[in-house]
Amino acid sequence: MFSDIVGYTALMGTDERSALAILRKNKEIHQRLLRRFNGQLLKEMGDGMLCSFETVTDAVYCAGTLISETEGVEGLQLSIGIHLGEVVVDGNELYGDGVNIASRIEGLATSGQLLVSETIYNNIKNKSEIRTTYMGEHSLKNVTQPVKVYSVKVEYIPQDYMPTPLPRKSLAKYKPWIVVVALLVATWFLVDIIKNPSESVRDNSIAVLPFTDMSPNGDQEYLGDGLADELISKLWSLEEMRVIARTSSFRFRGKDIDLTDVGEQLGVRYLVEGSVRKSGDMLRITVQLIDAGTNDHIWAHTFDEPFRDIFAIEDEITVKITNQLSAVLEIPVQTVSIIDPKAYDNYLKARHILSKYIFHLDAELLEEAEKLILQAISIDSSYGESYAALSEVYLYKGNIADSMTRIKYWNNSKLLIEKAMALDSTSCGVNGMYGYYWQSQESLDLAWYYYAKTVECDPNHPSAIRDLGSILLFLGLFDEADVLYERAVRIDPLNVELLAEVAQFNLHRGRVEIARKHFEDVLLLSSENQRTLNALVRMHYLIGDRIKAEDYLKRLLELDMTERQIGLAKVYYYATHGYRDSALAIAPDHWEVLAVLGMWEECMNSLENFSSAHPLRAGMRLFALLNEDPQVHPAFRKLYQPLLKHPRFPAYMAEIERRYRENVKRFSVQGRLIWEN
């Protein structure tokens, strides 16, 4: 029984004293009801409590009583999910499908609702005191078969009911111990913000396709992209809507494809398409709203306006489209930053170029973008987004510069993003860029803080959600990261780099088959994606499949790339073929390469050095590979078995586990950043 307090994080942010009082009240109620129903507290996690019971009836009665008692306490409500399954309790950790299915069922529950799986339902369906309602069959993440879900209401408890006695010894002391676990989980902070809507609902989903450039010289693509970006950003602010990110919707630029197929691939009901034509100081924008399921044009409009009124046009388009989607939606006209049109024109051109740099990594593109942003700032120095964009340019420059120049670029990047924050601290783009800066400096606390502010501002901001997931990955909070990556993919389903990152995430966890599927999806979209080919070379060498590894290596070497872009692919070829000196010449301190070479003393030194240099994220990948996850490929465990016998390894892993516990407290269970300044 894992219970969290719904809305606790938000309350902590506004009234910490009241939140702590509610936390104490919640603990008091739990302790009293656990004694009554012979439940046992296994683990207390922030405002969450994980408990166990001997029977389904004990668990359901306790859960029902918890809901009824907390209904009368202001600010204290629980959402509940229960599943009957095997859960292995090993020390402070829980493993098994029972935990996974129960947590997924809870994700379907609303505040104050108890949901159970079919296995629970079959045990209680004949009890007159329990009322059930069938809620349908649901496909749950990482669960092979769909699960039937029922809503449960415990109307009363029979007078002759006697709870099943628990064993005298603590269940947590048994290794392993199979128990019945009911998970009572209220939504955590980030999951509360970005909780996935039902898969079956597409009515409130929309994608904005790139606007076609109809200008005489064909040089206004950036303007159409900027308009589409602004429209996407404004739609993101509507919690009622699921809006696909530009990376996915823009993949259809210039393609002659049926709009019904586009809607199917993106998983949306509505599409917005349009065109932009600039002639002199006049701007013509044509917009159409289309039902992707029927290809019907629901609404169309043409705007002929002076270029200086572009901001008013953007707001008008947004309001008209959203009003067409739902008559009941109340869409306020948002206040926009007023910026000189010429400055904004340069800013849009720069953003267009930066979007190309992310995929091509061409340093000349950074020079072009820098020049345009400086021109924009010289015309109008009041627009915070311009400084944030210039900060991004210098951060990229620092990433590819030598060690001495890198510090200069990064310092400039920090000054610029601080200037942007001073001008507009509420901007989603500015906060997102500040998070990106701190992540590049490995200040994960600060990165987390500003990414979280970005997601609060734009609940559907895919890059901020993805970046929060990457931080959780670094910290070893893999299940929490999985939730965020899953949500990011829903918003941006055709983003090649995002899919590659999700594949890498699963490879980090040793989940080879899941990673393989994601990598294959990437190659279907981008057959020459060097990051994916690199990872596939490494993955297949590590699991002992040399034939496939060398096939991917051949494909990688056929691309026009530098040695740096080829990455570690050659190293794994050398290491697995016994060319020790060649491998060490390229990667002398890479702990995994040292493990492949069987150099265990050097491998141990490398791990300890990395742990010292990166205290927050140290060793978490190895921590994942050595856990009890049944999906970890056996080749990974076999590779690291000799390391476990190293005399310094137990102390090293004990320190990693201690840091992991700290990370859980700071970034996961509390649901908010516990940040001391």
C-alpha positions in Angstrom: 0.0 0.0 0.0 1.8 3.1 -1.3 0.0 6.3 -0.5 0.8 9.9 -1.5 -1.1 13.0 -0.8 -2.7 14.6 -3.8 -1.7 18.2 -4.3 0.9 18.0 -1.5 3.7 19.5 -3.7 1.6 22.5 -4.7 0.6 23.1 -1.1 4.3 22.9 0.0 5.0 25.7 -2.5 2.4 28.0 -1.0 1.9 27.1 2.6 4.6 24.9 4.0 3.3 24.9 7.6 -0.1 23.6 6.5 1.5 21.0 4.3 3.5 19.6 7.2 0.4 19.5 9.4 -1.4 17.5 6.7 1.7 15.2 6.4 1.5 14.5 10.1 -2.2 13.9 10.0 -1.8 11.5 7.1 0.8 9.5 9.0 -1.4 9.4 12.1 -4.3 8.0 10.1 -2.1 5.4 8.3 -0.6 4.2 11.6 -4.0 3.8 13.2 -5.6 2.0 10.2 -2.5 -0.3 9.7 -2.9 -1.5 13.2 -6.6 -2.1 12.7 -6.2 -4.1 9.4 -2.9 -5.7 10.4 -1.0 -3.9 7.7 2.7 -3.2 7.9 4.7 -0.1 6.9 7.5 -1.2 4.6 8.9 2.2 3.6 8.1 5.8 4.2 9.0 8.0 1.2 8.4 11.7 1.7 4.6 12.1 1.7 4.2 8.5 0.5 3.9 5.3 2.5 4.4 1.8 1.2 2.7 -0.9 3.2 1.9 -4.7 2.8 -1.0 -6.9 3.7 -1.6 -10.7 3.9 -4.9 -10.8 2.0 -6.8 -8.9 -0.7 -9.7 -8.2 1.7 -7.4 -6.6 4.3 -5.9 -4.3 1.6 -9.2 -3.3 0.1 -10.8 -2.6 3.4 -7.9 -0.6 4.6 -7.8 1.4 1.3 -11.5 2.1 1.4 -11.4 3.2 5.0 -8.4 5.5 4.2 -10.4 7.2 1.4 -13.5 7.6 3.6 -11.5 9.1 6.5 -9.4 11.4 4.4 -12.4 12.8 2.6 -13.2 14.8 5.7 -9.8 16.2 6.1 -9.2 19.4 4.2 -6.2 19.1 1.8 -5.8 15.4 2.3 -7.0 13.2 -0.5 -5.6 9.9 -2.0 -5.8 8.2 -5.4 -5.5 4.4 -5.1 -4.5 1.5 -7.3 -4.4 -2.1 -6.1 -3.1 -5.2 -7.9 -2.5 -8.8 -6.6 0.9 -10.0 -7.7 4.3 -11.1 -6.6 6.6 -8.5 -5.2 10.1 -9.3 -4.0 11.1 -7.3 -0.9 14.9 -7.1 -0.8 16.2 -4.8 1.9 14.8 -1.4 1.0 13.9 -2.3 -2.6 10.8 -3.8 -4.2 10.9 -5.8 -7.4 8.3 -7.6 -9.6 5.4 -7.1 -11.9 3.0 -6.6 -9.1 4.5 -3.1 -8.3 4.6 -2.1 -12.0 0.9 -3.1 -12.7 -0.4 -1.5 -9.5 1.4 1.8 -10.2 0.1 1.9 -13.7 -3.5 1.3 -12.5 -3.1 4.1 -10.0 -2.2 6.4 -12.8 -5.7 6.0 -14.1 -7.4 6.9 -10.8 -8.7 10.4 -9.9 -8.5 12.0 -6.5 -10.3 10.0 -3.9 -10.8 7.0 -6.2 -9.9 3.4 -5.6 -9.1 1.4 -8.8 -8.2 -2.4 -8.8 -7.2 -4.9 -11.3 -9.2 -7.9 -12.4 -7.3 -10.2 -10.1 -8.4 -8.1 -7.1 -12.0 -7.8 -8.5 -12.3 -11.6 -8.7 -11.5 -11.8 -5.0 -14.1 -9.2 -3.9 -16.8 -9.3 -6.5 -19.2 -11.4 -4.4 -19.0 -9.2 -1.3 -22.2 -7.3 -0.8 -20.4 -4.5 1.2 -18.2 -3.6 -1.8 -19.6 -1.9 -4.9 -17.6 -2.1 -8.1 -17.9 -0.4 -11.5 -16.1 -1.7 -14.7 -13.8 1.0 -16.1 -12.7 -0.8 -19.2 -9.6 -2.6 -20.5 -6.4 -0.6 -20.5 -3.0 -1.2 -22.1 -0.4 -0.4 -19.5 3.2 0.4 -20.1 5.6 -2.5 -19.9 2.7 -4.9 -19.4 2.2 -7.5 -22.2 -1.6 -8.0 -21.9 -4.3 -5.4 -21.5 -5.6 -5.2 -17.9 -9.3 -4.9 -16.9 -9.8 -2.1 -14.3 -12.6 -1.7 -11.8 -13.6 1.2 -9.6 -14.2 0.1 -6.0 -16.3 1.6 -3.2 -16.3 0.0 0.3 -19.7 0.9 1.7 -19.3 -0.7 5.0 -17.1 -3.4 6.8 -19.0 -6.4 8.3 -19.1 -6.6 12.0 -17.7 -10.1 12.1 -14.6 -9.2 10.0 -11.3 -10.2 11.5 -8.1 -9.1 9.8 -5.5 -11.8 9.0 -2.7 -11.8 11.6 0.7 -10.8 10.3 3.9 -12.7 11.0 5.7 -11.4 14.0 8.9 -10.7 12.1 9.2 -7.7 9.8 8.5 -8.6 6.2 11.3 -6.4 5.1 13.8 -8.7 6.8 13.0 -11.6 4.5 15.1 -12.0 1.3 13.1 -12.6 -0.8 9.5 -12.4 0.6 6.5 -12.6 -1.6 3.7 -10.3 -0.4 0.4 -8.8 -1.5 1.0 -5.1 -2.1 -1.6 -2.4 -2.6 -0.2 0.7 -4.1 -2.0 3.9 -3.0 -0.3 6.6 -5.1 -1.2 10.2 -5.4 0.3 12.0 -8.3 3.9 13.4 -7.8 4.8 16.9 -8.8 6.0 16.4 -12.4 3.6 13.5 -13.1 0.8 15.9 -11.8 1.9 18.5 -14.4 2.4 16.2 -17.4 0.1 13.2 -16.6 -0.7 11.3 -19.8 -4.2 11.6 -21.1 -6.2 8.5 -22.1 -4.8 6.8 -25.2 -8.3 6.5 -26.6 -9.0 10.2 -26.5 -7.8 12.2 -29.6 -10.5 14.8 -29.7 -8.4 17.4 -27.9 -5.2 16.8 -29.8 -3.7 19.0 -32.5 -0.6 19.4 -34.7 0.6 22.5 -36.4 2.2 21.8 -39.7 5.0 24.0 -41.1 3.5 27.0 -43.0 4.4 27.1 -46.7 6.4 30.0 -48.0 4.5 31.6 -50.8 6.7 34.7 -51.1 7.9 35.8 -54.5 11.6 35.1 -53.7 11.0 32.0 -51.6 13.0 33.5 -48.7 10.4 33.7 -46.0 10.4 30.1 -44.7 11.8 31.3 -41.4 8.8 33.6 -41.0 6.3 30.7 -41.5 8.3 28.6 -39.1 8.3 31.4 -36.5 4.5 31.8 -36.8 3.9 28.1 -36.5 6.3 28.0 -33.4 4.4 30.8 -31.7 1.1 29.1 -32.4 2.4 25.8 -31.0 3.7 27.7 -27.9 0.3 29.4 -27.3 -1.6 26.1 -27.7 0.8 24.4 -25.3 -0.4 26.7 -22.5 -3.9 25.2 -22.8 -4.0 22.2 -20.4 -7.1 20.9 -22.3 -5.1 20.4 -25.4 -2.4 17.8 -26.4 -0.2 19.6 -28.9 2.5 17.8 -31.0 5.9 19.4 -30.9 7.4 21.1 -34.0 10.1 18.5 -34.4 7.5 15.9 -35.3 5.0 17.9 -37.2 7.7 19.7 -39.2 8.9 16.3 -40.6 6.1 16.6 -43.1 7.5 19.8 -44.7 7.3 19.6 -48.5 5.9 16.1 -48.5 2.9 15.1 -50.6 1.1 13.0 -48.0 -2.5 12.5 -47.2 -3.5 14.5 -44.2 -5.4 11.5 -42.8 -2.1 9.6 -42.7 -0.4 12.6 -41.1 -3.1 12.6 -38.3 -2.6 8.9 -37.9 1.1 9.1 -37.6 1.0 11.9 -35.1 -2.0 10.5 -33.2 -4.1 13.7 -33.4 -7.6 14.6 -34.4 -6.9 18.1 -35.8 -4.3 19.6 -38.0 -3.5 23.3 -38.7 -1.8 24.1 -42.0 -1.2 27.4 -43.7 1.0 29.6 -45.8 2.8 32.9 -45.4 3.5 35.5 -48.1 5.4 38.7 -47.4 5.5 41.5 -50.0 7.1 44.7 -48.9 5.6 45.7 -45.6 2.4 43.6 -46.1 1.9 40.2 -44.8 -0.7 37.6 -45.9 -1.2 34.6 -43.7 -3.7 31.9 -44.7 -4.7 29.3 -42.0 -6.9 26.2 -42.2 -8.1 24.0 -39.5 -8.7 20.4 -40.7 -10.3 17.3 -39.1 -7.6 14.7 -39.9 -10.1 11.8 -39.5 -12.4 13.1 -42.3 -10.2 15.6 -44.2 -12.9 18.1 -43.7 -11.9 21.8 -43.6 -13.5 23.1 -40.4 -12.4 26.6 -40.6 -10.2 28.8 -42.9 -9.2 32.4 -42.8 -6.8 34.8 -44.5 -5.1 37.7 -42.7 -3.8 40.7 -44.7 -2.0 42.9 -42.3 0.9 45.3 -42.1 4.0 43.4 -40.8 4.1 45.5 -37.6 0.9 43.8 -36.4 2.2 40.3 -36.5 1.8 39.8 -32.7 -1.9 40.7 -32.9 -2.3 38.3 -35.8 -0.7 35.4 -33.9 -3.1 35.9 -31.0 -6.1 36.2 -33.3 -5.2 33.0 -35.1 -4.8 31.1 -31.8 -8.1 32.2 -30.4 -10.1 31.4 -33.5 -8.6 28.0 -33.9 -9.1 27.0 -30.2 -12.7 28.3 -30.3 -13.4 26.1 -33.2 -12.0 23.1 -31.4 -14.4 23.4 -28.5 -17.2 25.9 -27.9 -16.8 25.6 -24.2 -13.1 26.5 -24.0 -12.5 29.9 -22.7 -9.4 31.2 -24.4 -8.1 34.5 -23.1 -6.1 36.7 -25.5 -2.6 36.5 -24.2 -0.5 39.5 -23.5 2.4 39.6 -25.9 5.8 41.2 -25.6 6.0 44.2 -28.0 9.2 44.1 -30.0 10.3 46.0 -33.0 9.3 44.0 -36.1 12.7 44.2 -37.7 14.3 43.0 -34.5 11.8 40.1 -34.3 12.4 39.3 -38.0 16.2 38.8 -37.2 15.4 36.8 -34.1 13.1 34.5 -36.1 15.8 34.0 -38.8 18.4 33.2 -36.0 16.1 30.6 -34.4 15.5 29.0 -37.8 19.3 28.6 -38.2 19.8 27.3 -34.7 17.2 24.6 -35.3 19.4 23.5 -38.3 22.6 23.5 -36.2 21.1 21.0 -33.7 21.0 18.4 -36.5 24.0 19.4 -38.7 26.5 20.7 -36.0 28.0 23.1 -38.6 30.0 25.8 -36.8 29.2 28.3 -39.6 25.6 28.1 -38.7 26.5 29.4 -35.2 28.2 32.4 -36.8 25.2 33.2 -38.9 22.8 33.0 -35.9 25.1 35.1 -33.7 25.2 37.9 -36.3 21.4 38.0 -36.7 20.8 38.0 -32.9 23.2 40.8 -32.3 21.4 42.8 -35.0 18.1 42.1 -33.3 19.5 43.3 -29.9 21.0 46.4 -31.5 17.5 47.3 -32.8 15.6 46.4 -29.7 17.4 45.5 -26.5 14.2 44.8 -24.4 13.4 41.3 -25.7 14.6 38.6 -23.3 14.3 35.7 -25.8 17.0 37.3 -28.0 19.5 37.2 -25.1 18.5 33.6 -24.4 19.1 32.7 -28.0 22.5 34.3 -27.9 23.3 32.5 -24.7 22.5 29.3 -26.5 24.8 30.2 -29.4 27.7 30.7 -26.9 27.0 27.5 -25.0 27.2 25.6 -28.3 30.4 27.4 -29.2 31.9 26.5 -25.8 31.0 22.8 -26.3 33.2 22.6 -29.5 36.0 25.0 -28.4 39.3 24.1 -26.8 39.5 24.1 -23.0 40.8 27.7 -22.6 38.2 29.3 -25.0 35.4 27.1 -23.7 35.4 28.9 -20.3 35.1 32.3 -22.1 32.1 31.2 -24.1 30.4 29.6 -21.1 30.9 32.7 -19.0 29.4 34.9 -21.8 26.5 32.4 -22.0 25.8 32.8 -18.3 25.9 36.6 -18.4 23.4 36.6 -21.3 20.9 34.2 -19.8 21.0 36.2 -16.6 20.2 39.3 -18.7 17.3 37.4 -20.3 16.0 36.4 -16.9 16.2 40.0 -15.7 14.1 41.1 -18.7 11.5 38.3 -18.6 11.7 35.7 -15.7 8.3 34.3 -16.6 9.3 33.3 -20.2 9.2 29.5 -20.8 12.0 29.8 -23.4 14.2 31.8 -21.1 13.7 29.4 -18.1 14.3 26.4 -20.4 17.6 27.9 -21.6 18.7 28.7 -18.1 18.1 25.0 -17.2 20.1 23.9 -20.2 23.0 26.2 -19.2 23.1 24.7 -15.7 22.8 21.2 -17.0 25.8 21.8 -19.3 27.7 22.8 -16.1 26.5 19.7 -14.3 24.7 21.8 -11.7 21.8 19.4 -11.8 19.9 21.0 -8.8 19.7 24.3 -10.7 19.0 22.7 -14.0 16.1 20.8 -12.4 14.7 23.9 -10.9 14.6 25.9 -14.1 13.3 23.0 -16.2 10.6 22.5 -13.7 9.6 26.1 -14.0 9.5 25.7 -17.8 7.1 22.7 -17.5 4.9 24.7 -15.0 4.7 27.4 -17.6 4.2 25.0 -20.6 2.9 21.6 -19.4 3.5 20.2 -22.9 7.0 21.5 -23.4 8.7 18.4 -24.9 12.4 19.5 -24.6 12.0 20.5 -20.9 10.2 17.2 -20.1 12.9 15.3 -21.9 15.7 17.2 -20.1 14.1 16.5 -16.7 14.1 12.9 -17.7 17.8 13.0 -18.6 18.6 14.5 -15.2 16.7 11.7 -13.5 18.6 9.2 -15.7 21.9 10.7 -14.5 20.7 10.4 -10.9 19.7 6.8 -11.2 16.0 7.5 -10.8 15.1 5.3 -13.8 11.4 4.6 -13.3 10.7 8.3 -12.8 12.7 9.1 -15.9 10.7 6.6 -17.8 7.5 8.5 -17.1 9.0 11.7 -18.4 10.5 10.2 -21.5 7.1 8.5 -22.3 5.3 11.8 -22.0 7.9 13.6 -24.2 7.5 10.9 -26.9 3.7 11.4 -26.9 4.1 15.0 -27.6 6.9 14.6 -30.1 6.5 11.1 -31.6 8.7 11.6 -34.7 11.6 13.4 -33.1 14.6 11.4 -34.1 16.9 12.7 -31.4 14.3 12.1 -28.7 13.7 8.6 -29.8 17.5 8.0 -29.9 17.8 9.3 -26.4 15.0 7.0 -25.2 16.8 4.1 -26.8 20.0 5.1 -25.1 18.1 5.4 -21.8 17.0 1.8 -22.1 20.4 0.7 -23.1 21.9 2.4 -20.0 19.5 0.2 -18.0 20.7 -2.9 -19.8 17.2 -3.4 -21.4 18.6 -4.5 -24.8 15.4 -5.6 -26.5 13.5 -2.4 -25.6 16.5 -0.3 -26.7 16.8 -2.3 -30.0 13.1 -1.5 -30.9 13.6 2.2 -30.3 16.9 2.2 -32.3 15.1 0.5 -35.2 12.4 3.2 -35.1 15.0 5.9 -35.3 16.7 4.2 -38.3 13.3 4.0 -40.1 13.1 7.8 -39.8 16.8 8.6 -40.3 18.8 5.7 -41.8 22.1 7.6 -41.3 21.6 8.7 -37.7 25.2 8.4 -36.5 24.3 8.5 -32.8 22.1 5.4 -33.2 24.6 3.5 -35.4 27.3 4.2 -32.8 25.1 2.9 -30.0 24.1 -0.2 -32.0 27.8 -1.0 -32.7 28.5 -0.8 -29.0 25.4 -2.7 -27.9 26.0 -5.7 -30.2 29.7 -6.0 -29.3 28.7 -5.9 -25.6 26.1 -8.7 -26.0 28.5 -10.8 -28.1 26.8 -10.4 -31.5 29.9 -9.5 -33.6 28.2 -10.0 -37.0 25.5 -7.4 -36.4 28.0 -5.1 -34.6 30.3 -5.1 -37.7 27.4 -4.6 -40.0 26.4 -1.4 -38.2 30.1 -0.4 -38.0 30.4 -0.7 -41.8 27.3 1.5 -42.2 28.8 4.1 -39.8 32.1 4.2 -41.6 30.4 4.8 -44.9 29.1 8.1 -43.7 31.1 11.3 -44.2 32.1 11.9 -40.6 35.0 13.0 -38.5 36.8 10.6 -36.1 35.1 12.5 -33.3 31.6 11.9 -34.7 32.4 8.2 -35.1 32.8 8.2 -31.3 33.6 5.0 -29.5 32.4 2.6 -32.2 36.0 1.8 -33.2 37.1 1.4 -29.6 34.6 -1.4 -29.0 35.8 -3.1 -32.2 39.4 -3.0 -31.0 38.5 -4.0 -27.4 36.4 -7.0 -28.4 39.0 -8.2 -31.0 41.9 -8.1 -28.6 43.6 -4.9 -29.9 44.3 -3.6 -26.5 46.8 -0.9 -27.4 44.6 0.5 -30.2 41.6 0.7 -27.8 43.5 2.4 -25.0 45.1 4.9 -27.4 41.5 6.3 -28.1 39.9 5.7 -24.7 42.5 5.2 -22.0 40.2 6.0 -19.0 36.8 4.6 -20.2 35.6 2.3 -17.4 33.4 0.1 -19.7 36.2 -0.3 -22.3 38.6 -1.2 -19.4 36.0 -3.8 -18.3 35.8 -5.3 -21.8 39.6 -5.5 -21.8 39.5 -7.3 -18.4 41.6 -4.5 -16.8 39.8 -4.6 -13.5 42.2 -2.5 -11.4 42.2 0.2 -14.0 38.4 -0.1 -14.3 38.0 0.4 -10.5 40.3 3.4 -10.6 38.3 4.9 -13.4 35.0 4.4 -11.5 36.3 6.0 -8.3 37.8 9.0 -10.2 34.5 9.6 -12.0 32.6 9.3 -8.7 34.8 12.0 -7.2 34.5 14.3 -10.1 30.7 13.9 -10.6 29.2 13.3 -7.1 25.5 13.5 -8.1 25.5 11.2 -11.1 28.5 8.9 -10.3 28.0 5.2 -11.0 24.3 5.3 -11.6 24.5 3.4 -14.9 26.4 0.6 -13.2 23.9 0.7 -10.4 21.2 0.1 -13.0 23.0 -2.9 -14.6 23.6 -4.6 -11.3 20.0 -4.3 -10.0 17.3 -7.0 -10.0 15.5 -5.8 -13.2 14.7 -9.0 -15.1 14.9 -7.2 -18.4 18.7 -6.5 -18.0 20.5 -8.5 -20.7 22.5 -11.3 -19.0 25.6 -10.3 -21.1 25.8 -7.1 -19.1 25.7 -8.8 -15.7 28.3 -11.4 -16.9 30.6 -8.6 -18.1 30.7 -7.0 -14.6 30.8 -10.1 -12.4 34.6 -9.9 -11.9 34.3 -6.3 -10.8 32.1 -7.4 -7.9 35.0 -9.4 -6.6 37.4 -6.4 -6.4 38.3 -5.6 -2.8 37.3 -1.9 -3.1 34.0 -2.5 -5.0 31.7 -3.1 -2.0 32.7 0.3 -0.4 32.3 2.0 -3.8 28.8 0.6 -4.4 27.8 1.4 -0.8 28.7 5.0 -1.5 26.7 5.0 -4.8 23.7 3.5 -3.0 24.0 6.2 -0.3 24.0 8.9 -3.0 21.1 7.3 -4.7 19.0 7.5 -1.5 19.9 11.2 -1.3 18.8 11.7 -4.9 15.5 10.0 -4.2 14.9 12.4 -1.3 15.9 15.5 -3.2 14.5 14.9 -6.7 11.8 12.2 -6.7 9.7 11.4 -3.7 9.4 14.9 -2.4 8.3 15.8 -5.9 10.0 19.2 -5.8 13.5 20.5 -5.6 14.8 20.6 -2.1 17.4 23.3 -2.9 19.5 24.9 -0.2 21.0 28.2 -1.2 
